[in-house]
Amino acid sequence: MPKIVSDTSVIISGYIAKQIESNKLHDTILIIPTAALDELQSQASQGKEQGFIGLEEIKKIQKIGPECGITVQFVGQRPGLDDIRLASHGRIDAIIKDIAKQNDAVLYTADYVQGLTAEAEGIQVNYQKPEKLYTSLEFLRFFDPTTMSVHLKEGNPPYAKRGKPGFFELVTIEDRVLDAKYLDLIARQILEESKSSNLGTIEISKPGALVVQYADYRIAITRPPFSESHEITIVHPITKMTLDQYSISEKLMTRLTEQADGIIISGPPGSGKSTFASSIANFYASRGNIVKTFESPRDLQVDSSVTQYTKLDGRFENSADILLLVRPDYTIFDEVRQREDFRVFADLRLAGVGMVGVVHANMPLDAIQRFIGKIELGMIPSVIDTVVFIKDGSVAKIYDLELKVKVPSGMVEQDLARPVIEISDFETGLIEYEIYTFGEENVIVPVNAVESKSGIQRLAEEKIREMIRRFDPSPEISIVSDNSVKIRVKKDAMPSIIGKGGSTISDLEKILHVHIDVEPKTGDTEHTASSRNYGVSFDLAESNNSLLLTVDKKHNGMLADVYVGGDYVATTRVARHGKIKISKRSDAGKRLMRSAFSKDDIEVFLKDS
C-alpha cells in the first residue's frame, strides 16, 4: 500500500479529511508523526485554536478512514526537551521530514517552506496551496450598516451593539441559544480564511485567546482557561470621517496644522477615539506628510499611503527602532496602555517625530495622569502639548499644557516657586489644573479662576480695564500671573492697542509693569495675536520651499510674532543663528506671499515667552 506522511499544517487545513470523504484518497497508509500529534496537543493545552482544530481533524480521519481503506499509524518518538525548545526554528518540521524519508512516503503539507525544503532533500511532496473555503463567512450575516459590534457567547443568544458612538443600544439578534459547535464553526472559518487570503491577519495568539484582523473587522476569540466559556466578539467601524466633519474650531485646526506635535486623543471605550485618530492620520497624509501607525491589532481605517506597523517580535520598542530609520513626519500610536508604550511614545516624541497617541480615559485629565510616573514630571509638556477628549463621537474638551516656574496657585510665599505644569482650556486659555511636586508627591490641583482672585488682583483688573476701555469699551481681562496679563478685545481694536512698531503696547507695559498679551475675543477671528516686547530688523530670503527671516543671533530661542501690513500672521520661535523659517505651504507662508509686496510690508516683533 502507498504511504503518505501528513504534517500539522495539512491536518489543520482539513485537506486530508476532505480527500478521504471524496474518495480521492483510499487504500493508503496514513502516517501521522508523533511529533506532529504532540505539537497539536501542546497548542490545544495552551488554548490555541489551531490545536483544537487539528485534534478534531485527526478524530474525524480515524472515524472515516477505515471505510476507505485508510490505515492510520503514529510513527516516531516523542520530541525531547531540545526539540520543543527549537520548535519555532523548524526542529519539529525536520523530524516530520525525516519520518517521510525513512518510510519512503509522500509528504503532504500546506506549508510552502516545509514543502520546498523537503523537495530539496529529495522527498516526494504533495503541496496543498491554501484555498478559499467559504463563499461567505457565517458571522457576516449578523451585521447591518448600524452594527458596531457583535457578541457571541456559548449558552447565550447573539447580541449586537447598534447605533453610533455614544448613542447605541444592545439588542438581541436572534432568540436561539448558541452552542460550542456553532462557535467552533465560526472560529474555524475565520482562522482558515485568514490563512488563505490577504484579508486576514492573526494579530495576537495567546493561551485561550486569539485576535484576528479580517478586512475591517476586529475579531477576538476566547475559550477556557482564559474565559469560562467559548466567546467571540467582532467589532466593525460603521463610519469613516474626515477632520472637516468634526465641529472643531479654526484655532484647533491651526494648532493641528502648524504647531501640535504631541497630541493625546482620550475618551472612554466606544467614544470614537480611533475614528478621530484615523481622520488625523489621513489629514496629515493629505498634506504631504509621511505617516505611520503603531497598532496591535491594526484596525485603524487609514488611506493606503499610511503604513500600519504592529509589534515587532512582540515589542513596540523593536518597532520604534525601525520607525526611526524610515523617517516619518507623524506616527499614530493606537493604543498607549502598558508602561513600555508610554516610554516608547515619549522617546519617539523627544526624537522629533510628531506623535498622536490614543489613550482610554473617562475624563480629559485622566489621560495626562496616566503619563505621571511613566516619564519624569518635567518632561510631560515636552511630550504632550495638546489633549483632545472625545465623547459621543465628537470633540468635547481640549487641554493645552505648558511648563512654567512659578508659585503654585493658592500659595503666597515667593520662595515656594517651583516648576509647575499648567493645564489650560485650549479655547478660553483659562488655567484649570496645575501639576507640581509637593514634598515627595506629584499633586494635581484644580484652579478656580474666580475664587482664586485676591482683592489686589481684582483692583489690578479694574485699573487695567480702565486703561483699555479707550480702545474697546468692553475688554476681557485675565491675570495670568503676578507679571503677566491677557487682554481680549475686538479685532478692529487690536492695531490701536499695539500701535506702530508696538509702541503703544510697550508704553502700557511700562506703566503697568506687566507683560501684556493681546488676543481677539472668542469667535472674533481665527487667529491669536500676542503682544510684542519690541520690533527688530531682519533680512528676508527665499528658498524653493520656505521664506527665511534672519534676525540677530542673540535672539535665539525667543518667540517672534510676524505681521504683514499690520495684520497678525504667525508666531514662531527663533532658531539657531537667528533663523525664522516659514514654510511656503503653510497658511502663514501663503498669507505672507499673497500680502507682502516688499520687505517693508513685513514686521517682526520678539518676546521672551
C-alpha positions as CSV (number, residue, x, y, z in Angstrom):
1,M,0.0,0.0,0.0
2,P,1.2,3.5,-0.7
3,K,2.3,5.6,2.2
4,I,1.8,9.3,3.0
5,V,3.1,11.4,5.9
6,S,1.0,14.4,6.9
7,D,2.4,17.4,8.9
8,T,0.4,19.7,11.2
9,S,-0.4,22.3,8.5
10,V,-2.2,19.9,6.2
11,I,-4.1,18.3,9.1
12,I,-5.3,21.7,10.4
13,S,-6.4,22.8,6.9
14,G,-8.8,19.8,6.7
15,Y,-7.4,18.7,3.3
16,I,-6.7,15.0,4.4
17,A,-10.3,14.5,5.7
18,K,-11.8,16.1,2.5
19,Q,-9.7,13.8,0.3
20,I,-11.0,10.7,2.1
21,E,-14.6,11.9,2.1
22,S,-14.4,12.5,-1.7
23,N,-12.8,9.0,-2.1
24,K,-9.7,10.6,-3.8
25,L,-7.6,9.1,-1.0
26,H,-8.1,5.4,-0.3
27,D,-6.3,2.2,0.3
28,T,-3.4,4.1,1.8
29,I,-1.2,4.0,4.9
30,L,-1.5,7.4,6.6
31,I,1.5,8.1,8.8
32,I,1.0,10.9,11.4
33,P,4.3,11.7,13.1
34,T,4.1,11.5,16.9
35,A,5.9,14.9,17.0
36,A,3.0,16.4,15.0
37,L,0.4,15.0,17.3
38,D,2.3,16.3,20.3
39,E,2.6,19.7,18.7
40,L,-1.2,19.9,18.3
41,Q,-1.7,18.7,21.8
42,S,0.7,21.4,23.1
43,Q,-1.2,24.1,21.1
44,A,-4.6,22.9,22.4
45,S,-3.3,22.8,26.0
46,Q,-2.3,26.4,25.6
47,G,-5.8,27.2,24.4
48,K,-4.8,28.0,20.8
49,E,-7.5,27.5,18.2
50,Q,-5.2,25.6,15.8
51,G,-4.5,22.8,18.3
52,F,-8.2,22.1,18.8
53,I,-8.9,22.2,15.1
54,G,-6.0,19.8,14.3
55,L,-7.1,17.3,17.0
56,E,-10.7,17.3,15.8
57,E,-9.4,16.6,12.3
58,I,-7.4,13.6,13.4
59,K,-10.5,12.2,15.3
60,K,-12.5,12.7,12.1
61,I,-9.8,10.9,10.0
62,Q,-9.8,8.0,12.5
63,K,-13.6,7.7,12.1
64,I,-14.0,7.8,8.3
65,G,-10.6,6.4,7.3
66,P,-11.3,2.6,7.7
67,E,-14.3,2.8,5.3
68,C,-11.9,3.9,2.5
69,G,-9.1,1.5,3.4
70,I,-7.1,4.2,5.2
71,T,-4.8,2.8,7.9
72,V,-3.6,5.4,10.4
73,Q,-0.3,4.9,12.0
74,F,1.5,7.1,14.6
75,V,5.3,6.8,14.0
76,G,8.3,8.3,15.6
77,Q,9.5,9.2,19.1
78,R,8.1,11.9,21.1
79,P,10.1,15.2,20.8
80,G,12.7,15.8,23.5
81,L,13.2,19.0,25.5
82,D,15.7,20.3,23.0
83,D,13.3,19.6,20.1
84,I,10.5,21.5,21.8
85,R,12.8,24.4,22.6
86,L,13.8,24.6,18.9
87,A,10.3,24.0,17.5
88,S,10.0,27.7,16.4
89,H,13.2,27.2,14.4
90,G,11.9,24.3,12.4
91,R,13.0,21.3,14.6
92,I,9.6,19.6,14.6
93,D,9.3,20.1,10.8
94,A,12.7,18.4,10.4
95,I,11.5,15.4,12.4
96,I,8.5,15.1,10.2
97,K,10.6,15.2,7.0
98,D,12.9,12.5,8.4
99,I,10.0,10.2,9.0
100,A,8.8,10.7,5.4
101,K,12.3,9.9,4.1
102,Q,12.7,6.8,6.4
103,N,9.4,5.3,5.3
104,D,9.8,6.2,1.6
105,A,6.5,8.1,1.8
106,V,4.9,11.1,0.2
107,L,4.9,14.2,2.4
108,Y,1.6,16.0,2.4
109,T,1.9,19.6,3.6
110,A,0.2,23.0,3.3
111,D,3.4,24.8,4.4
112,Y,5.3,26.2,1.4
113,V,8.6,26.4,3.2
114,Q,8.3,22.8,4.5
115,G,7.4,21.5,1.0
116,L,10.3,23.4,-0.6
117,T,12.8,22.1,1.9
118,A,11.6,18.5,1.6
119,E,11.9,18.7,-2.2
120,A,15.4,20.0,-1.8
121,E,16.2,16.9,0.3
122,G,14.7,14.6,-2.5
123,I,11.5,13.8,-0.7
124,Q,8.3,13.4,-2.8
125,V,5.9,16.2,-1.8
126,N,2.2,16.9,-2.3
127,Y,1.9,20.6,-1.5
128,Q,-1.6,21.9,-1.0
129,K,-1.9,25.6,-1.5
130,P,-4.4,27.2,0.8
131,E,-7.7,27.7,-0.9
132,K,-10.7,30.0,-0.3
133,L,-13.0,27.6,1.5
134,Y,-16.1,29.7,2.1
135,T,-18.1,32.0,-0.2
136,S,-19.3,33.9,2.8
137,L,-18.3,33.9,6.5
138,E,-21.0,33.0,8.9
139,F,-20.6,36.0,11.2
140,L,-21.2,38.5,8.4
141,R,-24.9,37.8,8.5
142,F,-25.2,39.4,11.9
143,F,-24.0,42.8,10.6
144,D,-26.0,45.7,9.1
145,P,-24.9,49.3,8.4
146,T,-25.7,50.3,12.0
147,T,-24.0,47.4,13.8
148,M,-20.9,48.5,15.8
149,S,-20.1,45.1,17.3
150,V,-21.5,41.5,17.6
151,H,-21.1,39.5,20.8
152,L,-21.4,35.7,20.5
153,K,-21.2,33.6,23.7
154,E,-21.8,29.9,24.4
155,G,-25.1,29.4,26.2
156,N,-26.5,32.9,25.2
157,P,-28.3,34.3,22.2
158,P,-26.3,36.5,19.8
159,Y,-26.2,40.2,20.8
160,A,-25.2,43.3,18.9
161,K,-24.5,47.0,19.7
162,R,-26.3,49.1,17.1
163,G,-26.3,52.9,16.6
164,K,-23.3,55.2,16.7
165,P,-20.6,56.1,19.2
166,G,-22.2,57.4,22.3
167,F,-25.8,56.6,21.2
168,F,-26.1,52.8,20.8
169,E,-28.2,50.0,22.3
170,L,-27.5,46.4,23.0
171,V,-30.1,44.3,21.1
172,T,-30.8,40.6,20.7
173,I,-30.2,39.5,17.1
174,E,-31.9,36.0,17.4
175,D,-33.7,34.1,20.1
176,R,-31.8,30.9,19.7
177,V,-29.1,29.9,22.2
178,L,-25.6,29.5,20.7
179,D,-23.7,26.2,21.4
180,A,-20.0,25.5,21.3
181,K,-20.2,23.6,18.0
182,Y,-21.6,26.7,16.2
183,L,-18.9,28.9,17.7
184,D,-16.2,26.4,16.7
185,L,-17.6,26.6,13.1
186,I,-17.3,30.4,13.1
187,A,-13.8,30.3,14.6
188,R,-12.6,27.8,12.1
189,Q,-14.0,29.8,9.2
190,I,-12.2,32.9,10.4
191,L,-8.9,31.1,11.0
192,E,-8.9,29.3,7.7
193,E,-10.0,32.3,5.7
194,S,-7.3,34.4,7.4
195,K,-4.6,31.9,6.3
196,S,-5.9,31.5,2.7
197,S,-6.4,35.2,1.9
198,N,-4.6,38.5,2.2
199,L,-7.6,40.0,4.1
200,G,-6.9,38.3,7.4
201,T,-4.0,38.6,9.9
202,I,-3.6,36.9,13.2
203,E,-2.5,39.8,15.4
204,I,-2.4,38.1,18.8
205,S,-2.2,34.4,19.7
206,K,-2.1,33.6,23.4
207,P,-3.3,30.6,25.5
208,G,-7.1,30.8,25.4
209,A,-7.2,34.0,23.3
210,L,-6.9,34.8,19.6
211,V,-7.2,38.2,17.9
212,V,-7.7,38.3,14.2
213,Q,-8.0,41.4,12.0
214,Y,-10.1,40.4,9.0
215,A,-10.6,43.2,6.5
216,D,-12.0,46.0,8.7
217,Y,-13.4,43.5,11.3
218,R,-11.5,43.1,14.6
219,I,-12.3,39.6,16.0
220,A,-11.4,38.4,19.5
221,I,-11.9,34.7,20.2
222,T,-11.6,33.4,23.7
223,R,-12.1,30.0,25.3
224,P,-11.2,28.2,28.6
225,P,-8.9,28.6,30.5
226,F,-8.8,32.3,29.7
227,S,-12.6,32.7,29.7
228,E,-15.1,30.4,31.4
229,S,-16.8,29.5,28.1
230,H,-16.3,30.0,24.4
231,E,-16.9,33.6,23.2
232,I,-16.4,35.6,20.0
233,T,-16.5,39.4,19.8
234,I,-16.4,41.1,16.4
235,V,-16.0,44.9,16.2
236,H,-16.7,46.8,13.0
237,P,-16.3,50.6,12.4
238,I,-19.5,52.0,10.9
239,T,-18.2,55.4,9.8
240,K,-15.1,56.8,8.3
241,M,-14.9,60.6,8.9
242,T,-12.6,63.3,7.7
243,L,-11.3,66.0,10.0
244,D,-13.6,68.6,8.3
245,Q,-16.6,66.7,9.5
246,Y,-15.8,67.3,13.2
247,S,-17.1,70.6,14.7
248,I,-13.6,71.8,15.6
249,S,-12.6,75.5,15.9
250,E,-10.3,77.3,13.5
251,K,-8.0,77.7,16.5
252,L,-7.7,73.9,16.9
253,M,-7.3,73.4,13.2
254,T,-4.4,75.9,13.2
255,R,-2.8,74.1,16.2
256,L,-3.0,70.7,14.4
257,T,-1.7,72.2,11.2
258,E,1.2,74.4,12.5
259,Q,2.2,73.5,16.0
260,A,0.9,70.4,17.7
261,D,3.5,67.6,17.7
262,G,2.5,65.7,20.9
263,I,-1.3,65.0,20.7
264,I,-3.2,62.7,23.1
265,I,-6.7,61.6,22.0
266,S,-8.6,60.3,25.0
267,G,-12.1,59.1,25.8
268,P,-14.0,56.1,27.2
269,P,-14.3,52.8,25.2
270,G,-16.6,53.2,22.1
271,S,-16.5,57.0,22.2
272,G,-14.9,57.3,18.7
273,K,-11.2,57.8,19.6
274,S,-9.9,55.6,16.9
275,T,-12.2,57.2,14.3
276,F,-10.8,60.6,15.2
277,A,-7.2,59.2,15.1
278,S,-7.8,57.8,11.7
279,S,-9.1,61.2,10.4
280,I,-6.0,62.9,11.8
281,A,-3.7,60.3,10.1
282,N,-5.5,60.9,6.8
283,F,-5.4,64.6,7.3
284,Y,-1.6,64.7,7.8
285,A,-1.1,62.3,4.9
286,S,-3.1,64.5,2.6
287,R,-0.9,67.5,3.5
288,G,2.2,65.7,2.1
289,N,3.5,64.1,5.3
290,I,4.9,60.6,5.8
291,V,2.5,59.0,8.3
292,K,2.9,55.6,10.1
293,T,0.8,53.9,12.7
294,F,1.6,51.7,15.7
295,E,-1.3,49.3,16.3
296,S,-2.0,45.9,17.9
297,P,-4.3,44.9,16.3
298,R,-4.1,47.0,13.1
299,D,-7.6,48.2,12.8
300,L,-7.4,52.0,12.0
301,Q,-9.2,53.0,8.9
302,V,-6.5,54.9,7.1
303,D,-5.6,55.7,3.5
304,S,-3.3,53.4,1.5
305,S,-0.5,55.9,1.8
306,V,-0.3,55.4,5.6
307,T,1.7,52.3,6.6
308,Q,0.4,50.4,9.6
309,Y,3.0,48.8,11.9
310,T,2.4,46.3,14.7
311,K,4.7,44.9,17.4
312,L,8.0,43.7,16.0
313,D,9.0,40.4,17.7
314,G,6.3,41.1,20.4
315,R,7.5,44.6,21.4
316,F,6.9,48.2,20.2
317,E,10.4,49.0,21.3
318,N,11.7,47.0,18.3
319,S,9.1,48.7,16.0
320,A,10.4,52.1,17.2
321,D,14.0,51.2,16.0
322,I,12.7,50.5,12.5
323,L,10.4,53.6,12.6
324,L,13.2,56.0,13.1
325,L,15.0,54.5,10.1
326,V,12.0,55.3,7.8
327,R,11.9,58.9,9.0
328,P,8.1,59.6,9.4
329,D,6.7,63.0,10.0
330,Y,3.9,61.8,12.2
331,T,3.1,58.5,14.0
332,I,-0.3,57.5,15.2
333,F,0.0,55.3,18.4
334,D,-3.2,53.3,18.9
335,E,-3.4,52.5,21.8
336,V,-1.0,53.6,24.6
337,R,-1.7,51.2,27.5
338,Q,1.4,49.5,29.0
339,R,4.3,51.2,30.7
340,E,6.5,50.3,27.8
341,D,4.1,52.0,25.4
342,F,4.3,55.3,27.3
343,R,8.1,55.2,27.3
344,V,8.2,54.4,23.5
345,F,5.8,57.3,22.9
346,A,8.0,59.7,24.8
347,D,11.2,58.5,23.2
348,L,9.8,59.0,19.7
349,R,8.4,62.4,20.5
350,L,11.7,63.6,22.0
351,A,13.5,62.2,18.9
352,G,11.5,64.7,16.9
353,V,8.7,62.6,15.5
354,G,5.2,64.1,15.6
355,M,3.2,61.8,17.8
356,V,-0.6,61.2,18.1
357,G,-1.5,58.8,20.9
358,V,-4.8,57.2,21.8
359,V,-5.5,56.6,25.5
360,H,-8.5,55.2,27.3
361,A,-9.8,57.8,29.9
362,N,-13.1,58.7,31.4
363,M,-12.1,62.3,31.9
364,P,-9.7,64.6,29.9
365,L,-7.4,64.9,32.9
366,D,-7.1,61.1,33.3
367,A,-5.2,60.9,30.1
368,I,-2.4,63.2,31.5
369,Q,-2.4,61.4,34.8
370,R,-1.6,58.2,33.1
371,F,1.7,59.7,32.0
372,I,2.7,60.6,35.6
373,G,5.1,58.0,36.9
374,K,5.8,56.6,33.5
375,I,8.0,59.5,32.5
376,E,9.6,62.3,34.5
377,L,7.1,65.0,35.5
378,G,9.0,67.9,33.9
379,M,9.2,66.0,30.6
380,I,5.4,65.7,30.2
381,P,4.8,69.2,28.5
382,S,7.7,68.3,26.1
383,V,6.0,65.1,25.2
384,I,2.3,66.3,25.2
385,D,1.2,69.7,24.1
386,T,-2.5,69.0,23.3
387,V,-5.1,66.7,24.8
388,V,-8.3,66.1,22.8
389,F,-11.1,64.4,24.7
390,I,-13.7,62.6,22.6
391,K,-17.2,61.9,23.8
392,D,-20.1,60.6,21.8
393,G,-18.2,60.8,18.6
394,S,-17.3,64.5,18.9
395,V,-14.6,66.7,20.4
396,A,-15.8,67.6,23.9
397,K,-12.8,69.2,25.5
398,I,-9.3,70.3,24.6
399,Y,-6.4,70.9,27.0
400,D,-3.2,72.8,26.4
401,L,-0.1,72.0,28.5
402,E,2.7,74.4,29.4
403,L,5.6,74.2,31.9
404,K,6.4,77.3,34.0
405,V,8.4,78.2,37.0
406,K,6.0,80.0,39.4
407,V,4.4,80.0,42.8
408,P,1.5,77.5,42.6
409,S,-2.0,78.9,42.8
410,G,-3.1,79.2,46.4
411,M,0.5,79.7,47.7
412,V,1.8,83.2,48.5
413,E,5.4,82.9,49.5
414,Q,7.8,83.6,46.7
415,D,10.4,81.0,47.9
416,L,7.7,78.3,47.2
417,A,8.2,78.8,43.4
418,R,8.8,75.6,41.5
419,P,8.3,74.0,38.1
420,V,4.5,73.9,37.5
421,I,2.7,72.3,34.6
422,E,-0.3,74.4,33.7
423,I,-3.3,72.7,32.1
424,S,-5.4,75.2,30.4
425,D,-8.7,75.1,28.4
426,F,-7.4,75.4,24.9
427,E,-10.3,77.6,23.6
428,T,-10.5,80.1,26.6
429,G,-6.9,80.0,27.8
430,L,-8.1,79.7,31.4
431,I,-5.9,77.5,33.7
432,E,-8.0,74.6,35.1
433,Y,-5.3,72.5,36.8
434,E,-1.7,72.7,38.0
435,I,0.6,69.7,38.4
436,Y,3.7,70.1,40.6
437,T,5.8,68.3,43.2
438,F,4.8,69.0,46.8
439,G,7.1,67.3,49.3
440,E,7.8,63.9,47.6
441,E,4.5,63.6,45.9
442,N,3.3,64.7,42.5
443,V,0.0,66.5,43.0
444,I,-2.7,67.7,40.6
445,V,-4.6,70.7,42.0
446,P,-7.7,72.2,40.4
447,V,-7.5,76.0,39.9
448,N,-10.7,78.0,40.3
449,A,-10.2,81.2,38.3
450,V,-12.9,83.1,40.1
451,E,-12.3,82.0,43.7
452,S,-8.5,82.3,43.5
453,K,-8.7,86.1,42.7
454,S,-7.4,88.2,45.6
455,G,-8.6,91.7,46.4
456,I,-5.3,93.0,44.9
457,Q,-6.0,91.1,41.6
458,R,-9.5,92.5,41.3
459,L,-8.2,96.0,41.8
460,A,-5.5,95.4,39.2
461,E,-8.1,94.1,36.7
462,E,-10.2,97.3,37.2
463,K,-7.1,99.5,36.7
464,I,-6.2,97.7,33.5
465,R,-9.8,97.7,32.3
466,E,-9.9,101.5,32.7
467,M,-6.8,102.0,30.6
468,I,-8.0,99.6,27.8
469,R,-11.6,101.0,27.6
470,R,-10.4,103.8,25.3
471,F,-9.6,101.2,22.7
472,D,-12.5,98.8,23.4
473,P,-15.4,99.7,25.8
474,S,-15.8,96.1,27.0
475,P,-12.4,94.3,27.2
476,E,-11.9,90.9,28.8
477,I,-9.1,91.0,31.4
478,S,-7.3,87.8,32.7
479,I,-4.4,88.0,35.2
480,V,-2.2,85.0,34.2
481,S,0.4,85.6,36.9
482,D,1.9,88.4,39.0
483,N,3.7,89.9,36.0
484,S,1.6,88.7,33.0
485,V,-1.9,89.8,31.8
486,K,-4.0,88.6,29.0
487,I,-6.4,91.0,27.3
488,R,-9.1,90.1,24.8
489,V,-10.6,92.9,22.7
490,K,-12.4,93.2,19.4
491,K,-10.2,92.5,16.3
492,D,-10.5,96.1,14.9
493,A,-9.2,97.5,18.3
494,M,-6.0,95.5,18.3
495,P,-4.0,97.7,15.9
496,S,-4.7,100.7,18.1
497,I,-3.6,98.9,21.3
498,I,-0.5,97.6,19.7
499,G,0.5,100.8,17.9
500,K,3.1,101.3,15.2
501,G,6.0,99.1,15.9
502,G,4.4,98.0,19.2
503,S,4.9,101.4,20.7
504,T,1.5,101.7,22.4
505,I,1.6,98.3,24.0
506,S,5.2,98.9,25.2
507,D,4.1,102.1,26.9
508,L,1.2,100.3,28.6
509,E,3.6,97.6,29.8
510,K,5.9,100.2,31.2
511,I,3.1,102.0,33.0
512,L,1.6,98.8,34.5
513,H,4.9,96.9,35.0
514,V,3.4,93.7,33.5
515,H,3.7,91.7,30.3
516,I,0.6,92.1,28.2
517,D,-0.8,89.5,25.7
518,V,-3.5,90.8,23.4
519,E,-5.9,88.4,21.8
520,P,-9.1,88.8,19.8
521,K,-12.3,87.9,21.6
522,T,-13.5,84.4,21.2
523,G,-15.2,84.0,17.8
524,D,-13.9,87.4,16.6
525,T,-11.1,85.9,14.5
526,E,-9.5,82.7,13.6
527,H,-6.0,83.7,14.9
528,T,-4.5,84.8,18.1
529,A,-2.1,87.8,18.2
530,S,0.2,88.3,21.2
531,S,1.8,91.4,22.3
532,R,5.4,92.2,21.5
533,N,8.2,93.5,23.6
534,Y,10.0,95.1,20.7
535,G,10.3,95.1,17.0
536,V,13.6,94.1,15.3
537,S,15.2,94.5,11.9
538,F,15.7,91.4,9.8
539,D,16.9,90.1,6.4
540,L,14.5,88.4,4.1
541,A,15.5,85.5,1.8
542,E,13.5,82.9,-0.1
543,S,14.2,79.2,-1.0
544,N,12.3,76.7,-3.0
545,N,10.1,75.7,-0.1
546,S,10.4,78.4,2.6
547,L,10.6,82.1,3.5
548,L,13.6,82.8,5.7
549,L,13.7,85.8,8.0
550,T,17.1,86.3,9.7
551,V,17.5,88.4,12.9
552,D,20.5,88.9,15.2
553,K,21.6,85.5,16.5
554,K,21.5,87.0,20.1
555,H,17.7,86.5,19.8
556,N,18.0,82.7,19.5
557,G,15.2,80.9,21.4
558,M,12.9,83.9,21.6
559,L,9.3,83.9,20.2
560,A,8.7,86.0,17.1
561,D,5.3,87.5,16.1
562,V,5.2,88.1,12.3
563,Y,2.9,90.7,10.9
564,V,2.2,91.7,7.3
565,G,0.5,95.1,6.6
566,G,-0.3,95.4,10.3
567,D,-2.2,92.1,10.4
568,Y,-1.0,89.2,12.5
569,V,0.3,86.2,10.5
570,A,2.1,83.7,12.8
571,T,4.1,83.2,16.0
572,T,7.2,81.0,15.7
573,R,10.5,80.5,17.6
574,V,13.8,81.9,16.5
575,A,16.1,79.0,15.7
576,R,19.8,78.8,15.7
577,H,21.8,81.7,14.0
578,G,18.7,83.9,14.3
579,K,16.7,82.0,11.6
580,I,12.9,82.2,11.4
581,K,11.8,79.7,8.8
582,I,8.2,79.7,7.4
583,S,7.1,77.0,5.0
584,K,5.5,78.4,1.8
585,R,3.0,75.6,2.0
586,S,1.8,76.6,5.5
587,D,-1.1,79.0,5.9
588,A,1.3,81.7,7.3
589,G,3.6,81.3,4.3
590,K,0.7,81.6,1.8
591,R,-0.5,84.8,3.5
592,L,3.0,86.3,3.5
593,M,3.4,85.7,-0.2
594,R,-0.1,86.9,-1.0
595,S,0.0,90.1,1.1
596,A,3.6,91.2,1.2
597,F,4.7,93.1,-1.9
598,S,8.1,94.0,-0.3
599,K,10.1,93.5,2.8
600,D,8.8,96.8,4.2
601,D,5.3,95.3,4.4
602,I,6.6,92.7,7.0
603,E,7.2,93.4,10.7
604,V,8.8,91.1,13.3
605,F,8.4,91.5,17.0
606,L,10.1,89.5,19.7
607,K,9.2,88.4,23.2
608,D,10.8,86.2,25.8
609,S,7.9,83.8,26.3
